[in-house]
């Protein structure tokens, strides 16, 4: 996935995805310094069957290696919520 913060884009690895948020591993040192708790940013998660792009808020930071953050989704439009629900729960 990609995170956008301060007008910059950084690659991140999605390691856990849930209806309420995402856990991300960030290896770029410049990005790490911009991700304190309560910081808002945009995340873009794409797959071959669709993607989501939404604002998030950092709720947890782990400074151990690898640098990891937990982020909550702040707003997901209904069509993107449907994509996320399909990823997580399959077609219902």
C-alpha positions in Angstrom: 0.0 0.0 0.0 0.9 3.7 -0.1 0.6 6.3 2.6 0.5 10.0 1.9 1.6 12.5 4.5 2.8 16.1 4.2 2.4 15.9 0.4 4.8 12.9 0.2 4.1 9.3 -0.7 5.7 6.3 1.0 5.4 2.6 0.5 4.1 0.5 3.4 3.3 -3.1 4.0 -0.2 -4.0 5.2 0.1 -6.7 7.8 -3.3 -6.7 9.3 -6.6 -5.4 8.0 -9.9 -5.1 9.8 -13.2 -3.3 9.4 -11.9 -0.5 11.7 -8.3 0.0 10.6 -5.0 -1.3 9.4 -1.6 -2.3 10.8 1.3 -1.0 8.6 5.0 -1.7 8.5 6.9 1.3 7.4 10.6 1.0 6.4 11.3 4.5 5.1 13.1 6.4 7.9 11.7 9.8 6.7 8.1 8.5 6.9 8.7 7.0 10.4 9.5 10.5 11.8 6.2 11.8 10.5 3.9 9.2 12.1 3.4 10.0 15.8 0.2 8.9 17.6 -2.9 11.1 16.6 -1.3 12.0 13.2 -3.8 11.9 10.3 -2.7 10.6 6.9 -4.1 9.0 3.8 -3.7 5.3 3.0 -4.2 3.7 -0.4 -4.6 0.0 -0.5 -5.0 -1.6 -3.9 -5.6 -5.1 -5.1 -6.5 -6.6 -8.5 -10.2 -6.7 -7.5 -10.5 -3.1 -6.3 -9.0 -0.6 -3.9 -9.6 1.8 -1.1 -8.3 5.2 -0.4 -9.2 6.9 2.9 -8.0 9.1 5.8 -6.6 7.4 8.8 -5.3 8.3 12.3 -2.3 6.7 14.0 -3.5 5.1 17.2 -0.4 3.0 18.0 3.3 3.1 17.2 5.9 0.4 17.7 9.4 1.7 17.4 11.0 -1.8 17.5 12.2 -3.2 14.2 10.3 -3.2 12.0 8.6 0.2 12.7 4.9 -0.5 12.8 1.8 1.6 13.3 -1.8 0.8 14.0 -4.2 3.2 12.3 -8.0 3.6 12.4 -10.0 4.5 9.4 -11.6 7.9 9.8 -14.0 7.8 6.9 -14.7 5.2 4.2 -17.2 6.0 1.5 -19.9 3.3 1.2 -18.5 1.9 -2.1 -15.1 1.5 -0.5 -16.6 0.0 2.6 -18.2 -2.6 0.4 -14.8 -3.4 -1.2 -13.2 -3.8 2.3 -16.1 -6.0 3.5 -15.7 -8.2 0.5 -11.9 -8.5 1.1 -12.5 -9.4 4.8 -15.7 -11.5 4.6 -16.2 -12.5 1.0 -19.4 -12.1 -0.9 -22.4 -12.2 1.5 
